[in-house]
Amino acid sequence: MRMKDKAGIVVGAGQTPGDTIGNGRATAILLAREGAKVLLVDRDLKSAEETAAMIAEQGGTAQCLAGDWTRAADCKAYAQACLAAWGRVDFLHNNVGIGAGDAPASRVSEEAFDRIMQVNLKGCLLSCQAVLPAMRRQQSGSIVNISSVAAIANPVNLSAYKISKAAMNALGQELALNNARHGIRVNTIMPGLMDTPMAIEGGAAARGIDKAALRAARDQRVPLRGKMGSAWDIAQAALFLHSEVACYITAVVLAVDGGLSARVG
C-alpha cells in the first residue's frame, strides 16, 4: 500500500490491442493495487474503461475520462476531474507517445515532424501545466513522464521521435528545478526495448514481419539476460518514483532498459 490515500492521473491508461500489456495500463493497475485512486485518461475511452475494469476486479478505485493531451482544455478538464473526485492531485503519470510517419532528419516531412512534436512534447508540457496549480497549493506532488532510450541512442528512421524524447528529458528537469521549492518532484523514465503491444504488434505490422521474429531480434539487443522488459518493469519504476520512498528524488532521468543505454548511449 505504498500509494495509500493518494489520488492522481494516468494519461495514456488504455493501450493498443495485443498479446501483452502496455506501459500505461500496467502502471495504472499497479498504482491502484498499491492503494491509489486513479483517474484513467485516454483518447480511447473504451480502452481506459477496460483498464478500469481490471482495477475494479482487484478491488481498486478508478474513474475514466476521454481526453487528448494536445488540447490544453482537455488537460485542464482531467486535472479538475481529479480534484472534483478526490480533492487532490498527488501524482500525474504521462504515458503518451507516437512515432508514426517518422524518418531520418534529412527527409522527415514537416507534417510528420510537427505531429510527433505536438503529441510527444507539447502534450506532455500541457499536461504538466494543468496539474501544477493544484500541486503548488498542496505543496506536494509527483510527476513522472515516460520518455525513451531513443533520446540518447540513434534509432533508425526515428529522428523526430528521438528529438521529442530528448526534449521531454530536458522538460522534466526544467519543471523539477522550477517546482522543487513547492515540494513537487518531476522525474522521467526512459524505457528500453519493451514487449508491449505498441512495440510488437505495431512494429510487426509496420515492418511486415512475424511477431516472433521481431521479439527474437529485439531480445538479442538487450544485455541483461538477452530479454526485453515488460510493461510491469516500467510500472514498478513508476511506483517507486511516485511513492514516498523516493521523496528525495527529483530531476532524475531513469533508464529502465536492461543495460541497453550503457551499450548504445
N, C-alpha and C positions, 0 to 999 in steps of 0.2 A: 504493500500500500504506500509506495513512495510518492504518489500523487494525490493522496487523500486530502479532501477539502479544497482541491484546486479545480478551476474551470478554465477552459480555453478553446482554441480553434485549431482545427487541422484543415488547411486548404489543399485540395487535391486528395480528398479522402476516399474517392472512388478509384477505379482503375479500368484499364482496357481489359477485355476478356482474355483469359489464358489459363495455362496449366497450373501456374503458381500464383503467389500473392504479390501485390505491388507494394512499394515503399510506403505510400501514404496510408493505405488500408492497414497494413501491419502496424504502423506507428499508432494510428487511431485506436486499434484494438488493444495494443499493449498499454497505452496511456489510460484507457478506460479500465482495463484489468487491474491496473495499479491504483485505482480509486478516483481518477479524474472524471469530471463531467465534460463531455466533448461535443462541440458544435462541428458537425461534418459539412464542409463546403466543397462543392464540385459543380462544374458546368453541367455534368450529367447527374441530375438529381436521383434518378433511379439507381445508379451505381452507388451513390452515397447512402441511399436507403438500404442497399444490400449490406454495406458496412455496418450500418446501424443495427440491422437485424442480427448480425454476428455478435455485436457488442451486447445486445439485449439477451441473447442466448447464454451469455456468460455472466449475466446479472449486472452489467454495466449500464451507465446512463449516457445517452447521446440524443442529439437532435440534428436535423438536417436542414440545409438551406442551399438552394441553387445560387451560384454566383460565378462571375467572371472577373478575376482579379486584375484584368487590364482596364477595368472601369472603376474609377475612384468611388463612384456612388455604390457599387456593389460591395467594395471593401468596407466602406463606412457602414453599410447595411449589416454585414455579418459581425462587425465589431459591436454594433448596437444590439444585435440579436443576442449575442453572448451576455452582454450586460443586462438585457431585459430578462433573460432566463435565469441567470445565476448571480448577477450583481457584481461580477468581477471578470477581468480578463487576465488570468495568471500566466498563460502561455499562448504563443502563436507558433504554429508549425507550418512552414511554407514549403509545399512539395509539388510544384508545378514546373513543367519544362517541356520544350519541344525542340526538334532538330530537323523536321521535315523540310525538304527543299534546299538544304544547305549544300555547300560546295567549297572548293578551295577559294581563298581570298581573291585570286586572280580572275575568277569567273562567277562568284556567287552573285545572284541577281539582287538588285536593290530591294525588290519586293520581299524576297526570302530573308534578306538581312534585317530589314525593318520589322518583319513579323516575328522573327526569333528574338530580336532585342526587346520588342514590345512585350512578348509573353514572358520571357525568362528574366529580364532585368526590370523593366518598368513595372510589371505586375508585382514583382517582389517589393519594390520600393513603395508602391501604393498600398500594398497590404500592411507593411510595417508602419507606414504613416497613419493608417486607420486606427491601430491599437495603441499607439504611443500616448495619446492624451489620457486614456484610462489608466495605463500603466504608470504614467507620471503622477496622476492623482493618488494612486495606490502606493507610490514609491517602491514598486517592485514589479517584476515580470521577467519572463524568459522568451526570447525569440530564437528559433532555430531555422535557418534557411538551408535547403538542400541544393548544393552545387554539384560538382562532378570533378573527378581527377582529370577530366579533359581540360580543366582550367590551367593545369601545369604540365600537361603532356602535349602531344602533337597528333590528335586524332585525324584519321584520313577523311578528307572531304567534309570536315566539320569546322570551318573557320568561324562562322558566326556563332555557332554553339560554344566553341572554346572562348571566344571573346566575351560572350554574355556571362559565362560561368566565372571567368576571371574577374569580371566586373562585379558579380554577385559577392565574391570573396571580399573585394575591396569595400563594397557597400556594407557588408556585415561588420567589418572592422570600424568603419566610419560611424555607423549607428551605435556600436558598442561604446566607443570612446565619448560620443556626444550625449549618451544617456546613462553613463555609469553613475554619475552623481545622483541620479534618481533611483538607483537600485535596480536598474533594468540591465539584464545580461543579453547579449546578442552573440550567437555562435553559428558557425557554418559547418556542415558535414559535406565532405566530398566522397560520394560513393565511387567505388571502382567498378569492376565488371560484376554485375549482379544478375542473378537468374530471376528476372521479373517478366511479366507479360509484355511490357513495353519494349524491353530489350530483346526478348527471344521471339515472341510472335511477330512483333513489329519488324525486328531485324531480319528474320527469316523471310517474311513476305517482301520486304524491300529489296532483298538481295536475291530472291528466288532460289533459296537453298533450303534443305531439310533442317528442322529444328535440332535434331540430334547432332548433325554435323556442325551447326553453329555453336551449340553448347560445348562440344568437344574442342573446337577451335578456341573458344573463349577460355575454357578451363586451362588449356596449355599455357596461356599467357600469365597465369596467376602464380606468384612464387609460393604462397602458403598452401601446401598440400596439392597444388595443381588443381584448384577447385574454386569456382566462382562463389561469391557470397550470396546470401538470400536477403529478402526484404526484412527478415527478422533481425539480421545483423545491423541494419540501419535503424530499425526501431529501438533496439537496445541502446545504441549510441545516443539516439534522441531522448530516450527516457532518462539516461544518465544526465545529459546536459540540461534538460528541463527540471530535473529534481533538485532538491536542496543539497544533495550530495555534491553537486557541482556549484555550490553557492559562491565560490571564489574564482570561478572560471568564466571569462568573457573575452570577446575578440579573438577566439580560437578558430582556426580552420583545421578541422579534423578529417584526415583521410581514413576511410573505412574501406579497405581495398586489398587486404591480404598481402600487403607489401608491394603492390603494383607500382605505386608512385615513386618508391625508392629506386625501382628499376628504370623508370622512364622519365621521372621528373628532375 
